[in-house]
Amino acid sequence: MKIRDVTTRSVGGAGAVRPRRAAQEVTGTAAVAGAADRVEVSARASDVHKARRLALSAPDVRQDRVDAIVADIRDGRYTVTGADVVPRLVEEHLALASIHASYTGGAARP
Protein backbone atom coordinates (compact mmCIF):
# COMPACT_ATOMS: atom_id res chain seq x y z
CA MET A 1 0.00 0.00 0.00
CA LYS A 2 1.38 3.39 -0.97
CA ILE A 3 0.44 6.59 0.80
CA ARG A 4 1.08 9.86 -1.01
CA ASP A 5 0.37 13.52 -0.38
CA VAL A 6 -0.65 13.00 3.25
CA THR A 7 -1.32 16.14 5.29
CA THR A 8 -1.43 16.05 9.07
CA ARG A 9 -3.06 18.50 11.43
CA SER A 10 -1.58 17.74 14.79
CA VAL A 11 -0.59 19.85 17.78
CA GLY A 12 2.05 22.29 16.70
CA GLY A 13 0.98 22.13 13.03
CA ALA A 14 3.38 19.53 11.70
CA GLY A 15 2.13 20.22 8.15
CA ALA A 16 2.46 17.96 5.17
CA VAL A 17 4.26 14.65 5.37
CA ARG A 18 6.75 14.52 2.56
CA PRO A 19 7.87 11.25 1.01
CA ARG A 20 11.53 10.32 1.39
CA ARG A 21 13.78 11.10 -1.52
CA ALA A 22 16.30 8.60 -2.80
CA ALA A 23 19.74 8.94 -1.21
CA GLN A 24 21.34 10.28 -4.41
CA GLU A 25 18.82 13.15 -4.54
CA VAL A 26 19.55 14.42 -1.01
CA THR A 27 21.64 17.58 -0.93
CA GLY A 28 22.89 19.97 1.73
CA THR A 29 24.07 19.07 5.22
CA ALA A 30 22.07 15.84 5.28
CA ALA A 31 24.24 14.48 2.46
CA VAL A 32 27.48 15.08 4.40
CA ALA A 33 28.90 11.88 5.79
CA GLY A 34 28.60 11.73 9.56
CA ALA A 35 26.10 14.61 9.79
CA ALA A 36 23.75 14.18 12.75
CA ASP A 37 19.99 14.61 12.56
CA ARG A 38 18.64 17.50 14.58
CA VAL A 39 15.15 18.28 15.83
CA GLU A 40 14.01 21.59 17.27
CA VAL A 41 10.86 21.73 19.38
CA SER A 42 9.00 25.01 19.84
CA ALA A 43 8.28 26.34 23.31
CA ARG A 44 4.56 25.82 22.67
CA ALA A 45 5.08 22.17 21.72
CA SER A 46 7.18 21.70 24.85
CA ASP A 47 4.41 23.25 26.98
CA VAL A 48 1.77 21.05 25.33
CA HIS A 49 3.92 17.98 25.99
CA LYS A 50 4.31 18.92 29.68
CA ALA A 51 0.57 19.58 30.05
CA ARG A 52 -0.30 16.27 28.39
CA ARG A 53 2.12 14.38 30.63
CA LEU A 54 0.61 16.01 33.74
CA ALA A 55 -2.94 15.29 32.59
CA LEU A 56 -2.12 11.65 31.91
CA SER A 57 -0.47 11.26 35.31
CA ALA A 58 -3.51 12.66 37.16
CA PRO A 59 -5.84 10.10 38.71
CA ASP A 60 -9.09 9.43 36.85
CA VAL A 61 -11.05 9.56 40.10
CA ARG A 62 -10.70 12.03 42.93
CA GLN A 63 -11.13 9.43 45.64
CA ASP A 64 -11.34 12.00 48.43
CA ARG A 65 -14.40 13.58 46.77
CA VAL A 66 -15.98 10.18 46.10
CA ASP A 67 -15.50 9.13 49.73
CA ALA A 68 -17.02 12.40 50.99
CA ILE A 69 -20.10 12.04 48.76
CA VAL A 70 -20.55 8.38 49.70
CA ALA A 71 -20.43 9.36 53.39
CA ASP A 72 -22.96 12.16 52.79
CA ILE A 73 -25.33 9.75 50.98
CA ARG A 74 -24.95 7.14 53.72
CA ASP A 75 -25.68 9.73 56.43
CA GLY A 76 -28.62 11.28 54.53
CA ARG A 77 -26.93 14.64 54.00
CA TYR A 78 -26.64 14.45 50.21
CA THR A 79 -29.71 15.69 48.36
CA VAL A 80 -30.05 16.56 44.71
CA THR A 81 -33.12 18.16 43.17
CA GLY A 82 -34.24 18.27 39.55
CA ALA A 83 -33.49 21.98 39.59
CA ASP A 84 -29.87 21.09 40.34
CA VAL A 85 -29.60 18.47 37.59
CA VAL A 86 -31.58 19.84 34.63
CA PRO A 87 -29.40 22.86 33.77
CA ARG A 88 -26.31 20.65 33.64
CA LEU A 89 -28.08 18.06 31.45
CA VAL A 90 -29.18 20.76 29.01
CA GLU A 91 -25.67 22.24 28.95
CA GLU A 92 -24.11 18.85 28.18
CA HIS A 93 -26.71 18.09 25.52
CA LEU A 94 -26.06 21.38 23.72
CA ALA A 95 -22.30 20.85 23.90
CA LEU A 96 -22.58 17.33 22.47
CA ALA A 97 -24.94 18.52 19.72
CA SER A 98 -22.44 21.20 18.77
CA ILE A 99 -19.58 18.69 18.65
CA HIS A 100 -21.69 16.32 16.56
CA ALA A 101 -22.54 19.13 14.14
CA SER A 102 -18.88 20.05 13.74
CA TYR A 103 -18.07 16.47 12.70
CA THR A 104 -21.05 16.01 10.40
CA GLY A 105 -21.12 19.49 8.89
CA GLY A 106 -24.73 19.95 9.95
CA ALA A 107 -26.31 22.50 12.19
CA ALA A 108 -26.39 21.78 15.89
CA ARG A 109 -29.85 20.80 17.04
CA PRO A 110 -30.78 21.85 20.57
N, C-alpha and C positions, 0 to 999 in steps of 0.2 A: 504494500500500500504506500503510495506516495502522497505527501502532504505538501502543497505549494501555496504561496501567498497567504500565509496564516498571519492574522493580526491579533494581538492580545490586548486586553484592557485590564491590567492588573494594578494593584497599588503601586504608585510611583510612575505609572504610565510607561511601561516597558516598551511599547510601540510594536512595530512589525517584527516578526521573526524572519530573519533572512537565512536562506539556505546556505550551506557551506560551499565555498568555492574550492576547486581543485587546488592542490598544493602549489602547482606551477603558476597559478594565477595570483597568488597572494603576494602583495608587495608591501613595502614599508617596514616598520620595526618588527612586525610579526614574522617576516621572512628571514630575519637575521638569526643565525644559528645561536642557540642558547638564550634567546630573548625570553623573559618570563611574562606570563599573562598577568594582567593587572585589572582589578575591579575597583571602581570607586562607588561608594554608596552615599546618597545625599543625606543630609541631616534629617529631612522629613522621613525618608525610608528607615533610617535608624530609629527615629522616634516611634514609627508605626510598629517596627519589629519589637521594641521594648514594651509598648502597650499591649501588643498581641501576646507576648510571653507572660506578662503580668495577668492578663485576662484568663489565659489558659491555666495558670497556676492557682487561680482563685477557686475556692470550693464551690461546687454547684449548689449546695444547700447551706444556708446560714443556720446551723444547728442550734445556736443559742436562741434565735428567733422562733424556730420550730418548737423547741422545748418550752418557751414562754407561752406560746399560743396553746399548746397541748395542755399545759397546766391551767391556763385560763378557762379552756373548754371543760376540763375535768372539774374545776371548782365552780362552774356556772357563771364566770365573770365575762365570758366572751359572747357577745351578741352582735349579730349582723342583720341589718334590715334591708329590705328591697331598695330603699332609697340610697343605701350605701353601695349596693352592687350594680344597679342599673346604669348609672352614668359610666362606670368603668367598662361594662359590657358594650355599651354603645360606642365608646371611644375605641375599643379594640376592634369592633366590627368595622368601623369606618377606616381604621388604619389598614386592616387586612384587605378591605375592598379596594383601597387606593393602591396597595402593593399588587394585588391581582390585576388591576387595570393597567399598571405600568408594564407588566409582563405580557399581557394580552393585547395591548394597544387600544383597549376599549375604555369607555368612560367608567369611572368608579360609581357603583350604585350604592346608595346609602341603605 
